[in-house]
């Protein structure tokens, strides 16, 4: 009937068939800011009595990539995995998400700045032994280095190399060469 309106909502508009797209009006909504996600997640955590450290919650908001749904799903998953009386900590979030510890990423950036090839190799080997994939490390490095662009323009070259890591069939080798170059 003419009075019926269907509303399709998706974060993957590229997956909607052309036959559907040609018959629709499209409204694109912006992603939420990390600050908005953090505020909303804190409200949910408090109302659901989920104990979570601020830095752990900030990492959840950051890795929600602008999506309330993804951020809330991750918070829910963490609340199930956490010890009943213990708060959700940054190391737990990093472990659940398969991330390298933030301190190790900082150490890797410092080793790169110092041109300490032995430390770079040791850190990358440690990530591999922990089962942390090279593309995950590359993404973490990109997130850590991007805010430093205005302070250190040389960072652009490394960021460009890290993007190549994400496209490489051998990201482990490409990450190694990007950091040792």
C-alpha positions in Angstrom: 0.0 0.0 0.0 1.0 3.6 -0.6 1.1 4.5 3.1 3.8 1.9 3.9 7.4 3.1 4.2 10.4 0.8 4.6 13.4 2.1 6.4 16.7 0.3 5.8 19.6 1.1 8.1 23.0 -0.3 7.4 26.6 0.5 8.1 27.5 -1.4 4.9 25.6 0.5 2.2 28.0 -0.9 -0.5 26.4 -4.3 0.2 22.8 -3.2 -0.7 21.9 -4.4 -4.2 21.7 -1.7 -7.0 18.0 -2.7 -7.6 17.2 -1.6 -4.0 19.4 1.5 -4.1 17.8 2.8 -7.3 14.4 2.8 -5.5 15.4 4.5 -2.3 16.3 7.8 -0.8 19.6 7.7 0.9 20.5 9.6 4.1 24.1 9.3 5.3 24.7 9.9 9.0 28.0 10.8 10.4 29.8 8.5 12.8 29.7 9.4 16.5 32.7 11.1 18.1 34.9 9.2 20.4 33.9 11.6 23.2 30.2 10.9 22.6 30.8 7.2 22.5 32.8 7.4 25.8 30.0 9.4 27.5 27.3 7.0 26.3 29.4 3.9 27.3 30.0 5.4 30.7 26.3 5.9 31.2 25.6 2.3 30.2 28.4 0.9 32.4 27.1 2.9 35.4 23.5 2.0 34.9 24.3 -1.7 34.4 26.8 -1.8 37.3 29.7 -2.7 35.0 32.9 -1.8 36.7 35.4 -0.6 34.0 38.5 1.6 34.3 38.4 4.9 32.4 41.3 4.0 30.1 39.8 0.7 29.3 36.5 2.4 28.4 38.4 4.9 26.3 39.9 2.0 24.3 36.5 0.5 23.8 35.1 3.8 22.5 38.1 4.2 20.2 37.8 0.8 18.7 34.1 1.2 18.2 35.1 3.3 15.1 32.3 5.7 15.4 29.5 3.1 16.0 27.4 3.0 19.1 26.4 -0.6 18.2 29.9 -1.9 17.9 31.1 -0.1 21.1 28.1 -1.4 23.1 28.7 -4.9 21.8 32.3 -4.8 22.9 31.4 -3.5 26.3 28.8 -6.3 26.7 31.3 -8.9 25.6 33.9 -7.6 28.1 31.3 -7.5 31.0 30.7 -11.2 30.4 34.4 -12.1 30.3 35.5 -10.0 33.4 35.9 -11.4 36.8 32.6 -10.9 38.8 34.0 -8.5 41.4 36.9 -7.1 39.5 36.8 -4.1 37.2 37.4 -4.4 33.5 41.0 -3.3 33.0 43.0 -2.0 30.0 45.0 -5.2 29.8 41.8 -7.3 29.6 40.4 -5.1 26.8 43.7 -5.3 24.9 43.7 -9.1 25.3 40.1 -9.6 24.3 40.6 -7.4 21.2 43.9 -9.1 20.3 45.8 -5.9 20.7 49.4 -5.4 21.6 49.8 -3.7 25.0 49.9 0.0 24.7 53.2 0.2 26.5 54.8 -2.1 23.9 53.5 0.0 21.1 55.0 3.1 22.8 58.3 1.1 23.1 58.2 0.2 19.4 57.7 3.8 18.4 60.6 4.8 20.6 62.8 2.1 19.1 61.9 3.3 15.7 62.8 6.9 16.7 66.1 5.7 18.2 66.8 3.5 15.1 67.2 0.6 17.5 66.9 -2.3 15.1 67.5 -5.0 17.8 64.7 -3.6 19.9 62.3 -3.4 16.9 63.0 -7.0 16.0 62.6 -8.2 19.6 59.3 -6.4 20.0 57.9 -7.7 16.8 59.0 -11.2 17.6 57.3 -10.8 21.0 54.0 -9.7 19.3 54.2 -12.7 17.0 54.8 -15.1 20.0 51.7 -13.6 21.7 49.7 -14.2 18.5 49.2 -10.6 17.7 48.9 -10.2 14.0 51.1 -7.7 12.1 48.1 -5.8 10.6 46.8 -5.2 14.2 50.2 -3.8 15.2 50.2 -1.6 12.1 46.8 -0.3 12.9 47.8 0.4 16.5 50.9 2.3 15.3 48.8 4.3 12.9 46.4 5.3 15.7 49.3 6.2 17.9 51.3 8.2 15.3 48.5 10.1 13.6 48.1 12.7 16.4 51.9 13.3 16.3 51.9 14.5 12.6 52.0 18.2 13.5 54.9 17.7 15.9 57.0 15.4 13.6 56.3 15.6 9.9 58.8 12.8 9.3 56.0 10.5 10.7 54.3 10.8 7.3 56.8 8.4 5.7 56.2 5.8 8.4 52.4 6.2 8.2 52.6 5.6 4.5 54.6 2.5 5.0 52.2 1.2 7.6 49.3 1.6 5.2 51.2 -0.6 2.8 51.5 -3.2 5.6 47.7 -3.5 5.6 47.6 -4.3 1.9 50.5 -6.7 1.9 50.2 -10.4 1.4 53.0 -10.7 4.0 52.1 -8.0 6.6 54.7 -9.4 9.0 57.6 -8.9 6.7 56.3 -5.6 5.4 55.9 -4.3 9.0 59.4 -5.3 9.8 60.8 -3.6 6.7 58.7 -0.5 7.3 60.2 -0.1 10.8 63.7 -1.0 9.9 63.9 1.3 6.9 
